[in-house]
């Protein structure tokens, strides 16, 4: 997402941060994103043909938001279309949002390689 849209520019004029925005900003600082991405990267798609994969950082953040907000795959897809702060956190624009199957496939990738615990540790 190189250039912001008119919608994003208008939204950025909003002075009050929502609780969701505050929470996502704190998660951006607290979660060791680079370390997690490094562990997943060797298993993530690097195909040079066909439709390009979504950035690993975006898919990882979507996966985490699903857990934090207890959302199904279809609900997460809808939330990415409807909620600007979630799109922004994932580094996405309305032009290209992963569908529920793509979100499901990413979770299956984490499960297949036993990476789910490193992303979402159980307490």
PyMOL CGO cylinders between C-alpha atoms (Angstrom):
from pymol import cmd
from pymol.cgo import CYLINDER

trace = [
    CYLINDER, 0.00, 0.00, 0.00, 2.19, 2.82, -1.31, 0.3, 1, 1, 1, 1, 1, 1,
    CYLINDER, 2.19, 2.82, -1.31, -0.27, 5.66, -1.76, 0.3, 1, 1, 1, 1, 1, 1,
    CYLINDER, -0.27, 5.66, -1.76, -3.16, 6.36, 0.57, 0.3, 1, 1, 1, 1, 1, 1,
    CYLINDER, -3.16, 6.36, 0.57, -6.67, 6.58, -0.84, 0.3, 1, 1, 1, 1, 1, 1,
    CYLINDER, -6.67, 6.58, -0.84, -9.05, 9.50, -0.40, 0.3, 1, 1, 1, 1, 1, 1,
    CYLINDER, -9.05, 9.50, -0.40, -10.96, 7.39, 2.13, 0.3, 1, 1, 1, 1, 1, 1,
    CYLINDER, -10.96, 7.39, 2.13, -7.77, 6.77, 4.13, 0.3, 1, 1, 1, 1, 1, 1,
    CYLINDER, -7.77, 6.77, 4.13, -6.86, 10.46, 4.00, 0.3, 1, 1, 1, 1, 1, 1,
    CYLINDER, -6.86, 10.46, 4.00, -10.31, 11.44, 5.26, 0.3, 1, 1, 1, 1, 1, 1,
    CYLINDER, -10.31, 11.44, 5.26, -10.20, 8.76, 7.96, 0.3, 1, 1, 1, 1, 1, 1,
    CYLINDER, -10.20, 8.76, 7.96, -6.79, 10.01, 9.13, 0.3, 1, 1, 1, 1, 1, 1,
    CYLINDER, -6.79, 10.01, 9.13, -8.44, 13.35, 9.99, 0.3, 1, 1, 1, 1, 1, 1,
    CYLINDER, -8.44, 13.35, 9.99, -10.29, 11.55, 12.79, 0.3, 1, 1, 1, 1, 1, 1,
    CYLINDER, -10.29, 11.55, 12.79, -8.84, 12.87, 16.05, 0.3, 1, 1, 1, 1, 1, 1,
    CYLINDER, -8.84, 12.87, 16.05, -10.20, 10.28, 18.52, 0.3, 1, 1, 1, 1, 1, 1,
    CYLINDER, -10.20, 10.28, 18.52, -8.70, 6.80, 18.48, 0.3, 1, 1, 1, 1, 1, 1,
    CYLINDER, -8.70, 6.80, 18.48, -11.04, 3.89, 19.03, 0.3, 1, 1, 1, 1, 1, 1,
    CYLINDER, -11.04, 3.89, 19.03, -10.27, 1.16, 21.58, 0.3, 1, 1, 1, 1, 1, 1,
    CYLINDER, -10.27, 1.16, 21.58, -9.58, -1.16, 18.66, 0.3, 1, 1, 1, 1, 1, 1,
    CYLINDER, -9.58, -1.16, 18.66, -7.02, 1.25, 17.20, 0.3, 1, 1, 1, 1, 1, 1,
    CYLINDER, -7.02, 1.25, 17.20, -5.29, 1.64, 20.56, 0.3, 1, 1, 1, 1, 1, 1,
    CYLINDER, -5.29, 1.64, 20.56, -5.20, -2.14, 21.05, 0.3, 1, 1, 1, 1, 1, 1,
    CYLINDER, -5.20, -2.14, 21.05, -3.82, -2.80, 17.56, 0.3, 1, 1, 1, 1, 1, 1,
    CYLINDER, -3.82, -2.80, 17.56, -1.18, -0.11, 17.98, 0.3, 1, 1, 1, 1, 1, 1,
    CYLINDER, -1.18, -0.11, 17.98, -0.05, -1.73, 21.22, 0.3, 1, 1, 1, 1, 1, 1,
    CYLINDER, -0.05, -1.73, 21.22, 0.03, -5.19, 19.58, 0.3, 1, 1, 1, 1, 1, 1,
    CYLINDER, 0.03, -5.19, 19.58, 2.18, -3.73, 16.79, 0.3, 1, 1, 1, 1, 1, 1,
    CYLINDER, 2.18, -3.73, 16.79, 4.74, -2.84, 19.45, 0.3, 1, 1, 1, 1, 1, 1,
    CYLINDER, 4.74, -2.84, 19.45, 4.44, -5.90, 21.71, 0.3, 1, 1, 1, 1, 1, 1,
    CYLINDER, 4.44, -5.90, 21.71, 4.33, -8.84, 19.27, 0.3, 1, 1, 1, 1, 1, 1,
    CYLINDER, 4.33, -8.84, 19.27, 7.74, -9.90, 17.85, 0.3, 1, 1, 1, 1, 1, 1,
    CYLINDER, 7.74, -9.90, 17.85, 6.53, -9.75, 14.23, 0.3, 1, 1, 1, 1, 1, 1,
    CYLINDER, 6.53, -9.75, 14.23, 9.92, -10.10, 12.52, 0.3, 1, 1, 1, 1, 1, 1,
    CYLINDER, 9.92, -10.10, 12.52, 10.82, -13.17, 14.57, 0.3, 1, 1, 1, 1, 1, 1,
    CYLINDER, 10.82, -13.17, 14.57, 7.48, -14.83, 13.82, 0.3, 1, 1, 1, 1, 1, 1,
    CYLINDER, 7.48, -14.83, 13.82, 7.71, -13.99, 10.12, 0.3, 1, 1, 1, 1, 1, 1,
    CYLINDER, 7.71, -13.99, 10.12, 11.20, -15.47, 9.98, 0.3, 1, 1, 1, 1, 1, 1,
    CYLINDER, 11.20, -15.47, 9.98, 9.94, -18.80, 11.39, 0.3, 1, 1, 1, 1, 1, 1,
    CYLINDER, 9.94, -18.80, 11.39, 7.04, -18.95, 8.92, 0.3, 1, 1, 1, 1, 1, 1,
    CYLINDER, 7.04, -18.95, 8.92, 8.79, -17.58, 5.82, 0.3, 1, 1, 1, 1, 1, 1,
    CYLINDER, 8.79, -17.58, 5.82, 10.44, -20.83, 4.73, 0.3, 1, 1, 1, 1, 1, 1,
    CYLINDER, 10.44, -20.83, 4.73, 7.00, -22.48, 4.55, 0.3, 1, 1, 1, 1, 1, 1,
    CYLINDER, 7.00, -22.48, 4.55, 5.15, -19.57, 2.92, 0.3, 1, 1, 1, 1, 1, 1,
    CYLINDER, 5.15, -19.57, 2.92, 4.45, -19.41, -0.81, 0.3, 1, 1, 1, 1, 1, 1,
    CYLINDER, 4.45, -19.41, -0.81, 7.18, -17.94, -2.96, 0.3, 1, 1, 1, 1, 1, 1,
    CYLINDER, 7.18, -17.94, -2.96, 5.66, -18.91, -6.32, 0.3, 1, 1, 1, 1, 1, 1,
    CYLINDER, 5.66, -18.91, -6.32, 6.69, -16.74, -9.24, 0.3, 1, 1, 1, 1, 1, 1,
    CYLINDER, 6.69, -16.74, -9.24, 3.74, -17.67, -11.45, 0.3, 1, 1, 1, 1, 1, 1,
    CYLINDER, 3.74, -17.67, -11.45, 0.02, -17.19, -10.98, 0.3, 1, 1, 1, 1, 1, 1,
    CYLINDER, 0.02, -17.19, -10.98, -1.64, -14.75, -8.66, 0.3, 1, 1, 1, 1, 1, 1,
    CYLINDER, -1.64, -14.75, -8.66, 0.88, -13.23, -6.25, 0.3, 1, 1, 1, 1, 1, 1,
    CYLINDER, 0.88, -13.23, -6.25, 0.59, -14.28, -2.63, 0.3, 1, 1, 1, 1, 1, 1,
    CYLINDER, 0.59, -14.28, -2.63, -0.43, -11.75, -0.02, 0.3, 1, 1, 1, 1, 1, 1,
    CYLINDER, -0.43, -11.75, -0.02, 2.46, -10.45, 2.05, 0.3, 1, 1, 1, 1, 1, 1,
    CYLINDER, 2.46, -10.45, 2.05, 3.35, -12.78, 4.90, 0.3, 1, 1, 1, 1, 1, 1,
    CYLINDER, 3.35, -12.78, 4.90, 3.18, -9.89, 7.36, 0.3, 1, 1, 1, 1, 1, 1,
    CYLINDER, 3.18, -9.89, 7.36, -0.42, -9.18, 6.33, 0.3, 1, 1, 1, 1, 1, 1,
    CYLINDER, -0.42, -9.18, 6.33, -1.53, -12.80, 6.63, 0.3, 1, 1, 1, 1, 1, 1,
    CYLINDER, -1.53, -12.80, 6.63, 0.14, -13.18, 10.01, 0.3, 1, 1, 1, 1, 1, 1,
    CYLINDER, 0.14, -13.18, 10.01, -1.57, -10.06, 11.34, 0.3, 1, 1, 1, 1, 1, 1,
    CYLINDER, -1.57, -10.06, 11.34, -4.92, -11.26, 9.98, 0.3, 1, 1, 1, 1, 1, 1,
    CYLINDER, -4.92, -11.26, 9.98, -4.40, -14.60, 11.70, 0.3, 1, 1, 1, 1, 1, 1,
    CYLINDER, -4.40, -14.60, 11.70, -3.67, -12.88, 15.01, 0.3, 1, 1, 1, 1, 1, 1,
    CYLINDER, -3.67, -12.88, 15.01, -6.67, -10.54, 14.70, 0.3, 1, 1, 1, 1, 1, 1,
    CYLINDER, -6.67, -10.54, 14.70, -8.88, -13.57, 14.13, 0.3, 1, 1, 1, 1, 1, 1,
    CYLINDER, -8.88, -13.57, 14.13, -7.79, -14.95, 17.49, 0.3, 1, 1, 1, 1, 1, 1,
    CYLINDER, -7.79, -14.95, 17.49, -7.90, -11.67, 19.37, 0.3, 1, 1, 1, 1, 1, 1,
    CYLINDER, -7.90, -11.67, 19.37, -11.42, -10.88, 18.18, 0.3, 1, 1, 1, 1, 1, 1,
    CYLINDER, -11.42, -10.88, 18.18, -12.66, -14.50, 17.98, 0.3, 1, 1, 1, 1, 1, 1,
    CYLINDER, -12.66, -14.50, 17.98, -13.66, -14.32, 14.30, 0.3, 1, 1, 1, 1, 1, 1,
    CYLINDER, -13.66, -14.32, 14.30, -14.40, -17.03, 11.78, 0.3, 1, 1, 1, 1, 1, 1,
    CYLINDER, -14.40, -17.03, 11.78, -12.79, -16.89, 8.35, 0.3, 1, 1, 1, 1, 1, 1,
    CYLINDER, -12.79, -16.89, 8.35, -15.87, -15.32, 6.70, 0.3, 1, 1, 1, 1, 1, 1,
    CYLINDER, -15.87, -15.32, 6.70, -16.23, -12.83, 9.57, 0.3, 1, 1, 1, 1, 1, 1,
    CYLINDER, -16.23, -12.83, 9.57, -12.55, -11.87, 9.26, 0.3, 1, 1, 1, 1, 1, 1,
    CYLINDER, -12.55, -11.87, 9.26, -12.94, -11.26, 5.52, 0.3, 1, 1, 1, 1, 1, 1,
    CYLINDER, -12.94, -11.26, 5.52, -16.00, -9.07, 6.19, 0.3, 1, 1, 1, 1, 1, 1,
    CYLINDER, -16.00, -9.07, 6.19, -14.18, -7.19, 8.94, 0.3, 1, 1, 1, 1, 1, 1,
    CYLINDER, -14.18, -7.19, 8.94, -11.30, -6.40, 6.59, 0.3, 1, 1, 1, 1, 1, 1,
    CYLINDER, -11.30, -6.40, 6.59, -13.77, -4.86, 4.15, 0.3, 1, 1, 1, 1, 1, 1,
    CYLINDER, -13.77, -4.86, 4.15, -15.70, -2.97, 6.82, 0.3, 1, 1, 1, 1, 1, 1,
    CYLINDER, -15.70, -2.97, 6.82, -13.16, -1.89, 9.46, 0.3, 1, 1, 1, 1, 1, 1,
    CYLINDER, -13.16, -1.89, 9.46, -10.46, 0.53, 8.42, 0.3, 1, 1, 1, 1, 1, 1,
    CYLINDER, -10.46, 0.53, 8.42, -8.26, 0.03, 11.50, 0.3, 1, 1, 1, 1, 1, 1,
    CYLINDER, -8.26, 0.03, 11.50, -8.04, -3.73, 10.84, 0.3, 1, 1, 1, 1, 1, 1,
    CYLINDER, -8.04, -3.73, 10.84, -7.15, -3.18, 7.18, 0.3, 1, 1, 1, 1, 1, 1,
    CYLINDER, -7.15, -3.18, 7.18, -4.52, -0.65, 8.21, 0.3, 1, 1, 1, 1, 1, 1,
    CYLINDER, -4.52, -0.65, 8.21, -3.05, -3.01, 10.83, 0.3, 1, 1, 1, 1, 1, 1,
    CYLINDER, -3.05, -3.01, 10.83, -2.79, -5.75, 8.18, 0.3, 1, 1, 1, 1, 1, 1,
    CYLINDER, -2.79, -5.75, 8.18, -1.25, -3.34, 5.68, 0.3, 1, 1, 1, 1, 1, 1,
    CYLINDER, -1.25, -3.34, 5.68, -4.03, -3.82, 3.13, 0.3, 1, 1, 1, 1, 1, 1,
    CYLINDER, -4.03, -3.82, 3.13, -6.20, -1.61, 0.99, 0.3, 1, 1, 1, 1, 1, 1,
    CYLINDER, -6.20, -1.61, 0.99, -9.73, -2.19, -0.28, 0.3, 1, 1, 1, 1, 1, 1,
    CYLINDER, -9.73, -2.19, -0.28, -8.28, -2.99, -3.70, 0.3, 1, 1, 1, 1, 1, 1,
    CYLINDER, -8.28, -2.99, -3.70, -7.05, -6.43, -2.61, 0.3, 1, 1, 1, 1, 1, 1,
    CYLINDER, -7.05, -6.43, -2.61, -8.44, -8.22, 0.45, 0.3, 1, 1, 1, 1, 1, 1,
    CYLINDER, -8.44, -8.22, 0.45, -7.82, -11.94, 1.08, 0.3, 1, 1, 1, 1, 1, 1,
    CYLINDER, -7.82, -11.94, 1.08, -10.97, -14.03, 0.88, 0.3, 1, 1, 1, 1, 1, 1,
    CYLINDER, -10.97, -14.03, 0.88, -12.06, -16.50, 3.55, 0.3, 1, 1, 1, 1, 1, 1,
    CYLINDER, -12.06, -16.50, 3.55, -10.41, -19.43, 1.72, 0.3, 1, 1, 1, 1, 1, 1,
    CYLINDER, -10.41, -19.43, 1.72, -7.06, -17.66, 1.64, 0.3, 1, 1, 1, 1, 1, 1,
    CYLINDER, -7.06, -17.66, 1.64, -7.36, -16.98, 5.36, 0.3, 1, 1, 1, 1, 1, 1,
    CYLINDER, -7.36, -16.98, 5.36, -8.27, -20.63, 5.97, 0.3, 1, 1, 1, 1, 1, 1,
    CYLINDER, -8.27, -20.63, 5.97, -5.33, -21.85, 3.87, 0.3, 1, 1, 1, 1, 1, 1,
    CYLINDER, -5.33, -21.85, 3.87, -2.90, -19.71, 5.88, 0.3, 1, 1, 1, 1, 1, 1,
    CYLINDER, -2.90, -19.71, 5.88, -4.17, -21.20, 9.13, 0.3, 1, 1, 1, 1, 1, 1,
    CYLINDER, -4.17, -21.20, 9.13, -3.82, -24.69, 7.64, 0.3, 1, 1, 1, 1, 1, 1,
    CYLINDER, -3.82, -24.69, 7.64, -0.24, -23.85, 6.62, 0.3, 1, 1, 1, 1, 1, 1,
    CYLINDER, -0.24, -23.85, 6.62, 0.55, -22.92, 10.22, 0.3, 1, 1, 1, 1, 1, 1,
    CYLINDER, 0.55, -22.92, 10.22, -1.10, -26.10, 11.49, 0.3, 1, 1, 1, 1, 1, 1,
    CYLINDER, -1.10, -26.10, 11.49, 0.62, -28.34, 8.93, 0.3, 1, 1, 1, 1, 1, 1,
    CYLINDER, 0.62, -28.34, 8.93, 4.06, -27.08, 9.93, 0.3, 1, 1, 1, 1, 1, 1,
    CYLINDER, 4.06, -27.08, 9.93, 3.19, -26.93, 13.65, 0.3, 1, 1, 1, 1, 1, 1,
    CYLINDER, 3.19, -26.93, 13.65, 3.68, -23.15, 13.75, 0.3, 1, 1, 1, 1, 1, 1,
    CYLINDER, 3.68, -23.15, 13.75, 0.36, -22.27, 15.37, 0.3, 1, 1, 1, 1, 1, 1,
    CYLINDER, 0.36, -22.27, 15.37, 1.77, -22.51, 18.90, 0.3, 1, 1, 1, 1, 1, 1,
    CYLINDER, 1.77, -22.51, 18.90, 4.61, -20.10, 18.13, 0.3, 1, 1, 1, 1, 1, 1,
    CYLINDER, 4.61, -20.10, 18.13, 2.11, -17.54, 16.78, 0.3, 1, 1, 1, 1, 1, 1,
    CYLINDER, 2.11, -17.54, 16.78, -0.68, -18.03, 19.32, 0.3, 1, 1, 1, 1, 1, 1,
    CYLINDER, -0.68, -18.03, 19.32, 0.74, -19.65, 22.46, 0.3, 1, 1, 1, 1, 1, 1,
    CYLINDER, 0.74, -19.65, 22.46, -1.80, -21.25, 24.78, 0.3, 1, 1, 1, 1, 1, 1,
    CYLINDER, -1.80, -21.25, 24.78, -1.91, -20.14, 28.38, 0.3, 1, 1, 1, 1, 1, 1,
]
cmd.load_cgo(trace, "trace")
